[in-house]
Amino acid sequence: MKKIFPAIGILVFFGIYFFSSTLYPGGTQIDSTTVGFSWFQNYWCDLMETEAYNGESNPAQPYALAAMIMLCVSLSVFFYKFPKYFYISPFWNRLIVIFGIGSMIAAVLVASPLHNSMIAVASILGLFALIGIIYGVIKHKLRWFTVVAVICMLLIGFNNYSYYSREFVYWLPLLQKISFAVILGWLFFLNLRFLKIDNS
């Protein structure tokens, strides 16, 4: 179970995430009169706010924060364990661990007043860790994981481009959720490979 703790954590995150979305009172950046959580117009971060966009107290917040902490702890464990199963080199192994865990610390702080800055820090550190992981899966000849990794990088890049340039921003909340699903799905199955390596 310890080997796949990150995968279990990802599943728990999705479960709590969905539950917290059912508690969100309503309102989006575009329309404060909407009811409930909109999968097309609300951002994940909206669930972590003290107050919903419609002005009501947000009962989803503690659950959303718990989900975020669970996810960041799980992925920190993944970044720590990855080099043990997909050895690259001392430099890359350290980079993945340090930058990966650093990105998760920044991701937790996205729920703080430093929101915008922490998104940038988490994205930059996470990108370097992701590059290291891609190098690892290429070196170990995991073809399909490499293909999906490139898709993950493109999604991260486009999310950040849209967020900071405000281009295609109407579609950004939906794109954010698609990106979450693809990236976390990729990490989930990559974590399961740890079991196969142990049994080989």
C-alpha positions in Angstrom: 0.0 0.0 0.0 2.9 2.4 0.7 4.1 2.2 -2.8 0.8 3.3 -4.2 -0.1 5.9 -1.5 0.1 8.7 -4.2 -2.5 6.9 -6.3 -4.8 6.3 -3.4 -4.4 10.0 -2.4 -5.4 11.1 -5.9 -8.6 9.0 -5.7 -9.4 10.4 -2.3 -8.7 13.9 -3.7 -11.2 13.4 -6.5 -13.8 12.0 -4.0 -13.5 15.0 -1.6 -13.3 17.4 -4.6 -16.6 16.2 -6.0 -18.3 16.2 -2.5 -17.1 19.8 -1.8 -18.5 20.9 -5.2 -22.0 19.8 -4.1 -21.7 22.2 -1.1 -20.8 25.3 -3.0 -23.7 27.8 -2.7 -23.3 29.5 -6.1 -21.9 32.4 -8.1 -19.1 32.7 -10.6 -16.7 35.4 -11.7 -19.0 36.0 -14.6 -22.4 35.7 -12.9 -22.9 36.0 -9.2 -26.6 34.8 -9.4 -25.9 31.2 -10.5 -26.8 28.4 -8.2 -24.4 25.7 -7.1 -21.0 24.8 -8.5 -20.7 25.2 -12.3 -18.2 22.8 -13.9 -18.0 25.2 -16.9 -17.6 28.5 -15.1 -16.3 27.9 -11.6 -12.6 27.3 -10.9 -11.3 24.7 -8.5 -10.0 27.5 -6.3 -13.5 28.9 -5.9 -14.2 26.0 -3.6 -11.4 27.1 -1.3 -12.7 30.7 -0.8 -14.3 31.7 2.5 -17.2 33.4 0.7 -18.9 32.2 -2.5 -19.4 34.7 -5.4 -23.0 35.0 -4.5 -22.0 36.5 -1.2 -22.9 33.5 1.0 -20.6 31.8 3.4 -18.9 28.8 1.6 -19.4 25.5 3.4 -17.3 23.8 0.8 -14.1 25.5 1.9 -12.8 23.1 4.7 -13.4 20.1 2.5 -11.8 21.7 -0.5 -8.8 22.6 1.6 -8.6 19.1 2.9 -8.7 17.7 -0.6 -5.9 20.1 -1.7 -3.7 19.2 1.2 -4.3 15.5 0.6 -3.4 15.9 -3.0 -0.2 17.9 -2.3 1.0 15.4 0.3 0.3 12.5 -2.0 2.1 14.0 -4.9 5.1 15.0 -2.7 5.4 11.4 -1.8 5.3 10.5 -5.5 8.1 13.0 -6.4 10.1 11.6 -3.5 9.7 8.0 -4.6 9.9 8.4 -8.4 13.7 8.4 -8.6 13.9 5.2 -6.6 11.9 3.4 -9.3 13.0 5.3 -12.4 16.6 6.2 -11.7 18.0 8.8 -14.1 21.1 10.5 -12.6 22.0 12.2 -9.2 21.3 15.6 -10.7 17.9 14.8 -12.2 16.9 12.7 -9.2 17.5 15.6 -6.8 15.8 18.0 -9.2 12.6 16.0 -9.3 12.5 15.6 -5.5 13.3 19.3 -4.7 11.3 21.0 -7.4 8.4 18.5 -7.2 7.9 18.9 -3.4 8.6 22.6 -3.7 5.8 22.9 -6.2 3.4 21.1 -3.9 4.2 23.5 -1.0 3.5 26.4 -3.3 0.2 24.7 -4.5 -1.1 24.5 -0.9 -0.5 28.2 -0.6 -2.7 28.9 -3.6 -5.5 29.1 -1.1 -3.8 32.0 0.7 -3.7 35.7 -0.2 -0.6 34.9 -2.3 -2.8 33.1 -4.8 -1.5 34.5 -8.0 2.2 34.4 -7.0 1.9 30.8 -5.8 0.2 29.7 -9.0 3.2 31.0 -10.9 5.7 29.4 -8.4 3.9 26.0 -8.4 3.7 26.0 -12.2 7.4 26.8 -12.7 8.7 24.4 -10.2 6.2 21.7 -11.3 7.2 22.2 -14.9 10.9 21.4 -14.1 9.9 18.4 -12.0 7.7 17.2 -14.9 10.6 17.6 -17.4 12.6 15.4 -15.1 9.9 12.8 -15.0 9.5 12.9 -18.8 13.2 12.3 -19.1 12.8 9.3 -16.7 10.0 7.7 -18.6 11.8 8.2 -21.9 15.0 6.7 -20.5 13.0 3.7 -19.3 11.2 3.4 -22.6 7.7 4.0 -21.4 6.3 5.2 -24.7 2.7 5.9 -23.9 3.6 7.6 -20.6 5.9 9.9 -22.6 3.2 10.8 -25.1 0.7 11.7 -22.3 3.5 13.6 -20.5 3.9 15.9 -23.5 0.1 16.4 -23.5 0.3 17.3 -19.8 3.1 19.9 -20.5 1.0 21.5 -23.3 -2.0 21.7 -21.0 0.0 23.3 -18.2 1.4 25.8 -20.7 -1.9 26.7 -22.2 -3.6 27.0 -18.8 -0.9 29.5 -17.7 -1.0 31.4 -21.0 -4.8 31.7 -20.8 -4.7 32.7 -17.1 -2.1 35.5 -17.5 -3.0 36.7 -21.0 -6.8 36.4 -20.5 -7.1 34.9 -23.9 -9.7 32.1 -24.1 -10.4 32.8 -20.4 -14.1 31.9 -20.8 -13.0 28.3 -21.4 -10.3 28.3 -18.7 -12.4 26.8 -15.8 -13.4 23.8 -18.0 -9.8 23.5 -19.4 -8.5 23.5 -15.8 -10.7 20.5 -14.9 -9.7 18.6 -18.0 -6.1 19.3 -17.2 -6.5 18.1 -13.7 -8.1 14.9 -14.9 -5.4 14.2 -17.5 -2.4 15.1 -15.4 -3.6 13.3 -12.2 -4.7 10.3 -14.3 -1.2 10.1 -15.8 0.5 10.3 -12.4 -2.0 7.7 -11.0 -1.0 5.1 -13.6 2.6 6.0 -13.4 2.5 5.4 -9.7 0.9 2.0 -10.3 4.0 1.1 -12.4 6.0 1.1 -9.1 4.3 -2.2 -8.3 5.2 -3.7 -11.7 8.8 -2.7 -11.3 8.9 -4.3 -7.8 7.5 -7.5 -9.2 9.8 -7.6 -12.3 
